[in-house]
């Protein structure tokens, strides 16, 4: 299990344990994290899993061009630390990452 932390839109901070091999979005929705709609089911098309990466002690995989293209059209302004969490796989390397949920 990989521990990840989410700061929900309400400001509530929640730590979850996620199984490897799933996306961070799948882990967050399964845990009931507030503000992640995941409308496209992880297809990198809707940006309703937009989060800011506050801390990533082990680093994260590089953003692919389709993720960057989708982020350009989000309701919330794209920032340097913006990511679509449907595009990040849960691995032990991302242990301790903190995400701030941009959803409403």
C-alpha positions in Angstrom: 0.0 0.0 0.0 1.2 3.5 -0.9 0.2 6.4 1.4 -1.0 9.6 -0.4 -2.4 12.8 1.1 -5.2 14.9 -0.4 -6.2 18.4 0.6 -9.9 18.6 -0.2 -11.5 21.9 -1.5 -12.9 22.4 2.0 -9.3 22.4 3.4 -9.7 19.0 5.0 -6.5 17.0 4.8 -6.9 13.2 4.3 -4.4 10.5 4.1 -5.3 7.4 2.2 -3.6 4.1 1.4 -3.7 3.1 -2.3 -3.0 -0.2 -4.1 -0.3 -0.3 -6.7 -1.3 -0.5 -10.3 -4.4 1.7 -10.1 -4.4 5.4 -10.9 -4.3 8.0 -8.2 -7.8 9.1 -9.4 -9.2 5.6 -8.9 -7.7 5.4 -5.4 -9.0 8.9 -4.5 -12.6 8.2 -5.7 -12.6 4.8 -3.9 -11.7 6.6 -0.7 -14.4 9.3 -1.2 -12.0 12.2 -1.6 -14.1 15.4 -2.0 -14.0 17.3 -5.3 -12.8 14.6 -7.7 -15.7 14.0 -10.2 -13.7 11.7 -12.6 -16.3 12.2 -15.2 -14.4 10.6 -18.1 -13.3 7.6 -16.0 -9.6 8.2 -16.5 -9.5 8.9 -20.2 -7.7 12.2 -19.9 -10.5 14.1 -21.4 -12.5 16.0 -18.8 -9.9 17.4 -16.2 -12.3 16.8 -13.3 -9.5 15.1 -11.4 -7.2 18.2 -11.7 -5.0 18.5 -8.6 -1.9 20.5 -7.7 1.1 18.6 -6.5 2.2 20.2 -3.2 4.9 17.7 -2.3 6.3 14.8 -4.2 9.3 13.4 -2.1 10.0 10.6 -4.6 9.0 12.5 -7.7 6.3 11.8 -10.2 6.4 10.5 -13.8 6.7 13.2 -16.4 3.5 14.7 -17.9 2.6 13.3 -21.3 1.4 15.7 -24.1 -2.2 14.6 -24.0 -2.4 15.5 -20.2 -0.8 18.9 -20.9 -3.3 19.5 -23.7 -6.3 18.6 -21.5 -5.0 20.8 -18.6 -4.9 23.8 -20.9 -8.7 23.8 -21.1 -9.6 23.2 -17.4 -12.1 25.3 -15.5 -9.3 26.1 -13.0 -6.2 27.9 -14.3 -3.4 25.5 -15.1 -0.4 26.0 -12.8 3.2 24.7 -12.9 2.3 21.9 -10.4 -1.0 21.0 -12.1 -1.6 17.3 -12.8 -4.5 15.1 -13.9 -4.4 12.3 -11.3 -6.0 9.8 -13.7 -2.7 9.9 -15.5 -0.5 9.0 -12.5 -0.1 5.3 -11.5 0.1 4.4 -7.9 3.6 3.0 -7.2 5.8 2.9 -4.1 7.9 5.7 -5.7 5.0 8.2 -5.2 4.7 7.4 -1.4 4.1 10.6 0.6 2.9 12.7 -2.3 0.5 15.5 -1.3 -2.2 16.6 -3.8 -4.5 19.7 -3.5 -7.8 18.9 -5.1 -8.9 21.7 -7.5 -12.5 20.5 -7.9 -15.5 22.2 -6.2 
